[in-house]
Amino acid sequence: MSTPPLKIAILGTRGIPANYGGFETFAEELATRLVRRGHTVTVYCRRHYQDAPRAEYRGVRLVVLPAVRHKYLDTVSHTALSVCHALFRPYQVLLVCNAANAALCLLPRLRGQRVVLNVDGLERKRRKWNALARLHYRVSERLACLFPHAVVTDAVAIQDYFRRRYGKATTMIPYGGGAFNRPPGPTLAVLGVEPGGYYLYVSRLEPENNARLVVDIFERLRTGRKLLVVGDAPYNAAYIRELRRTADPRICFPGAIYGEGYRELVSNAHCYIHATEVGGTHPALVENMAAGNLIFCLDTPENSEVLGGAGVLFRAGDPAAAAAALQAIEDEPDRFQALREDARRRAAENYDWERVTDAYLRLFESDRAGEAPQGN
């Protein structure tokens, strides 16, 4: 290594091992790679998301702290406590996740620690937030332009938004996606599906991720295959109950599945359906591209940017047309075969975790050297 190792802390996620969503996957993938490159990395974890007490995971140090278990306070309360803890530790770089935590970047910066904020997508657009929460995110966007040393956006569309609205140059670093190929095993057996015998949807079950739309589209599909709606979400029990009311016996709700079970599902799906409308680069989309799955994807600027034509797009406003497009995938799969290889190639070229790690290290090193970080 040409430069001395860094002491890095990652704050603002639920922690690792990943058992929730995109930020947690990101924290695990990045932190473990930084450790393998000789850096010391600490990830701050929320106590109620840890399935077992541990001080270390795959070489990454863990600090487990409590949080206020409330829809509007969970993230900020835990990050505030994490920042207070981190202020008195010898971290050189703090990587803070989630734009909601922008105000909390000021104190460590004043103390002399380098602070990088990953803002993810435009969280204020999520329908789960009330007016006060949306206002908090809007204010946080402005504070993100002031308090951290550098801001990371994970899609060009989000980078362009910060440039247009605030005149802020950010650094665009996407999420990565691992290429894996798992044979059918216990997860498929428990769910009662065969390889290629199911459509796969993976997301937190929140309104803006459009699980209801996916269910509506699939109910119109003429197929003997199943739809696996994989995911869960805290504070959304009523929405999930409404989803489960479908009368279609082909639609299964196995809950959240992580680790090898998740990789097994991705590796053996007939088609992956992606329907998020808020956020930047979604790890599940990139991972399914890397696996060479045929992608059926909601047409948003961020999703289209990631997919780059290597899949089939549909629009939210016309479920009947979307169902017709999905029916073509069902009836003529060979017609779309080339898109699988296109997706695999695009993921390898643009969303490789090692390249993502390289980009973060360049940003961390430029901060340590006192250089002004530049937006891409």
WOZI-V479554 format. One record per residue. N is the residue number from 1. RES is the residue in three letters. PHI is phi in whole degrees, 0 to 359 (NA if undefined). OMEGA is omega in whole degrees, 0 to 359 (* if undefined). Layout:
n res phi omega
N RES PHI OMEGA
N RES PHI OMEGA
This chain:
n res phi omega
1 MET NA 188
2 SER 283 180
3 THR 235 180
4 PRO 300 179
5 PRO 295 181
6 LEU 260 168
7 LYS 256 190
8 ILE 237 173
9 ALA 237 177
10 ILE 246 185
11 LEU 235 172
12 GLY 99 177
13 THR 258 176
14 ARG 278 175
15 GLY 112 180
16 ILE 233 1
17 PRO 297 187
18 ALA 298 177
19 ASN 214 179
20 TYR 215 188
21 GLY 208 188
22 GLY 296 181
23 PHE 297 181
24 GLU 290 174
25 THR 300 179
26 PHE 301 182
27 ALA 299 181
28 GLU 292 183
29 GLU 296 181
30 LEU 289 184
31 ALA 299 182
32 THR 294 178
33 ARG 289 177
34 LEU 297 178
35 VAL 296 179
36 ARG 297 179
37 ARG 269 172
38 GLY 101 180
39 HIS 272 175
40 THR 263 186
41 VAL 232 175
42 THR 240 175
43 VAL 246 177
44 TYR 275 187
45 CYS 238 176
46 ARG 273 188
47 ARG 303 186
48 HIS 281 173
49 TYR 252 179
50 GLN 266 183
51 ASP 279 178
52 ALA 205 179
53 PRO 291 178
54 ARG 205 179
55 ALA 259 184
56 GLU 208 176
57 TYR 217 179
58 ARG 51 178
59 GLY 87 179
60 VAL 267 177
61 ARG 284 180
62 LEU 244 170
63 VAL 243 184
64 VAL 257 182
65 LEU 230 180
66 PRO 283 175
67 ALA 212 174
68 VAL 282 185
69 ARG 280 182
70 HIS 214 184
71 LYS 308 186
72 TYR 262 186
73 LEU 242 186
74 ASP 306 185
75 THR 293 187
76 VAL 291 181
77 SER 296 180
78 HIS 291 180
79 THR 294 178
80 ALA 299 178
81 LEU 293 179
82 SER 296 179
83 VAL 298 179
84 CYS 300 178
85 HIS 291 185
86 ALA 291 181
87 LEU 302 186
88 PHE 251 176
89 ARG 240 187
90 PRO 276 178
91 TYR 288 175
92 GLN 269 182
93 VAL 228 170
94 LEU 249 173
95 LEU 259 183
96 VAL 258 181
97 CYS 256 175
98 ASN 92 179
99 ALA 301 179
100 ALA 301 183
101 ASN 266 186
102 ALA 302 182
103 ALA 298 183
104 LEU 280 178
105 CYS 280 187
106 LEU 291 185
107 LEU 300 179
108 PRO 297 177
109 ARG 294 179
110 LEU 297 180
111 ARG 281 176
112 GLY 107 176
113 GLN 277 178
114 ARG 279 187
115 VAL 237 175
116 VAL 243 182
117 LEU 247 172
118 ASN 266 187
119 VAL 274 183
120 ASP 61 181
121 GLY 263 180
122 LEU 268 187
123 GLU 299 182
124 ARG 297 180
125 LYS 276 180
126 ARG 291 184
127 ARG 290 181
128 LYS 287 184
129 TRP 273 173
130 ASN 277 185
131 ALA 298 181
132 LEU 294 179
133 ALA 294 178
134 ARG 295 176
135 LEU 297 179
136 HIS 300 179
137 TYR 293 179
138 ARG 295 177
139 VAL 296 181
140 SER 296 176
141 GLU 301 179
142 ARG 292 180
143 LEU 293 177
144 ALA 298 180
145 CYS 277 186
146 LEU 243 194
147 PHE 270 180
148 PRO 284 175
149 HIS 289 182
150 ALA 214 177
151 VAL 243 177
152 VAL 252 169
153 THR 248 187
154 ASP 255 176
155 ALA 208 179
156 VAL 298 180
157 ALA 298 178
158 ILE 286 176
159 GLN 300 179
160 ASP 297 178
161 TYR 300 181
162 PHE 294 179
163 ARG 291 182
164 ARG 290 189
165 ARG 280 188
166 TYR 240 185
167 GLY 66 185
168 LYS 260 174
169 ALA 276 178
170 THR 246 176
171 THR 258 180
172 MET 271 175
173 ILE 228 182
174 PRO 284 167
175 TYR 285 178
176 GLY 255 176
177 GLY 212 181
178 GLY 276 175
179 ALA 274 178
180 PHE 219 182
181 ASN 218 183
182 ARG 256 176
183 PRO 289 175
184 PRO 300 184
185 GLY 208 188
186 PRO 295 182
187 THR 294 177
188 LEU 298 181
189 ALA 296 180
190 VAL 296 181
191 LEU 277 176
192 GLY 70 179
193 VAL 235 178
194 GLU 259 174
195 PRO 304 182
196 GLY 77 184
197 GLY 262 182
198 TYR 206 167
199 TYR 267 186
200 LEU 240 172
201 TYR 236 181
202 VAL 228 178
203 SER 185 166
204 ARG 296 184
205 LEU 274 179
206 GLU 235 188
207 PRO 307 185
208 GLU 285 174
209 ASN 266 165
210 ASN 61 174
211 ALA 297 179
212 ARG 298 177
213 LEU 296 180
214 VAL 297 177
215 VAL 299 180
216 ASP 300 180
217 ILE 296 184
218 PHE 292 179
219 GLU 300 179
220 ARG 273 188
221 LEU 277 175
222 ARG 268 182
223 THR 198 172
224 GLY 266 178
225 ARG 284 179
226 LYS 260 169
227 LEU 246 176
228 LEU 260 178
229 VAL 263 188
230 VAL 261 178
231 GLY 153 179
232 ASP 203 175
233 ALA 192 174
234 PRO 287 174
235 TYR 67 180
236 ASN 229 185
237 ALA 300 182
238 ALA 294 179
239 TYR 296 181
240 ILE 293 176
241 ARG 299 180
242 GLU 295 178
243 LEU 299 185
244 ARG 289 181
245 ARG 282 179
246 THR 306 179
247 ALA 270 183
248 ASP 279 183
249 PRO 290 179
250 ARG 281 185
251 ILE 262 184
252 CYS 242 180
253 PHE 238 184
254 PRO 281 184
255 GLY 86 180
256 ALA 280 179
257 ILE 228 183
258 TYR 235 172
259 GLY 64 185
260 GLU 295 177
261 GLY 298 177
262 TYR 297 180
263 ARG 297 178
264 GLU 296 179
265 LEU 295 180
266 VAL 297 186
267 SER 291 189
268 ASN 237 182
269 ALA 283 172
270 HIS 286 184
271 CYS 199 176
272 TYR 256 180
273 ILE 252 181
274 HIS 238 189
275 ALA 223 178
276 THR 290 178
277 GLU 239 178
278 VAL 231 177
279 GLY 117 180
280 GLY 259 179
281 THR 277 181
282 HIS 262 182
283 PRO 305 182
284 ALA 298 178
285 LEU 296 181
286 VAL 295 181
287 GLU 295 178
288 ASN 289 172
289 MET 297 182
290 ALA 297 179
291 ALA 281 180
292 GLY 78 178
293 ASN 281 169
294 LEU 286 187
295 ILE 252 173
296 PHE 246 200
297 CYS 229 174
298 LEU 297 184
299 ASP 277 170
300 THR 234 180
301 PRO 303 182
302 GLU 291 180
303 ASN 296 180
304 SER 296 177
305 GLU 299 181
306 VAL 293 186
307 LEU 289 176
308 GLY 56 179
309 GLY 84 184
310 ALA 268 180
311 GLY 180 181
312 VAL 249 181
313 LEU 263 172
314 PHE 223 182
315 ARG 252 185
316 ALA 289 189
317 GLY 281 184
318 ASP 221 181
319 PRO 300 180
320 ALA 295 178
321 ALA 294 178
322 ALA 296 178
323 ALA 297 178
324 ALA 295 178
325 ALA 294 178
326 LEU 291 177
327 GLN 297 177
328 ALA 297 177
329 ILE 295 179
330 GLU 293 187
331 ASP 277 185
332 GLU 229 185
333 PRO 300 181
334 ASP 296 180
335 ARG 297 184
336 PHE 252 187
337 GLN 300 183
338 ALA 298 180
339 LEU 294 178
340 ARG 297 180
341 GLU 291 177
342 ASP 300 181
343 ALA 294 180
344 ARG 299 181
345 ARG 294 181
346 ARG 295 179
347 ALA 297 181
348 ALA 295 184
349 GLU 279 189
350 ASN 239 188
351 TYR 226 180
352 ASP 268 185
353 TRP 296 179
354 GLU 294 177
355 ARG 291 175
356 VAL 299 179
357 THR 297 176
358 ASP 304 184
359 ALA 294 178
360 TYR 294 179
361 LEU 295 176
362 ARG 300 180
363 LEU 293 178
364 PHE 297 182
365 GLU 291 178
366 SER 294 175
367 ASP 295 182
368 ARG 296 180
369 ALA 282 180
370 GLY 82 180
371 GLU 278 177
372 ALA 284 179
373 PRO 295 183
374 GLN 252 173
375 GLY 284 179
376 ASN 272 *
